[in-house]
Amino acid sequence: MDYDWNGTRTRRLTRLKVSVCFAITSAAAWGIWHLMI
C-alpha cells in the first residue's frame, strides 16, 4: 500500500515538474522569438 501510494505521488510530482518546465521553456522561447523579430 505504501509503495503504491509513494509511486503514485512520485509520478504526480514528476508530471507537475514536467508541466512547469515545459511552460517555462515555451514562455522563454516565445519571448526570445518576439525579441528577435
N, C-alpha and C positions, 0 to 999 in steps of 0.2 A: 504494500500500500504506500509506504513512504517513498519507495524507489519510483513508483509510477507518478506520484504527486510531484516529486522533485524533477522528474523528467519532463512532465507537462509544464511545470513552472519555468524550467530552463528553456524549453522550446519557445514559450511565450516571450520570455525576456530576449531571446535571440532574435525572434521575429520583430520585436519592438526596436531593438538596436538597428536591425537591417533597415526598417522603415525610416528611422531617424537619419541614418547615414545616407540613405537614398534621397530623402528630402533635402538634406544639406547639400549633397553633391549636385542635385538638379538645380537647386536655387543658385549655387555658386556658378554653375555652368551657364545658367540663364543670365546672371549678372555680367559675367565675362563676355558672353556673346553680345549683349547690348552695349557694353563698353567699347568693344572692338568696332561696332557699327556706329 
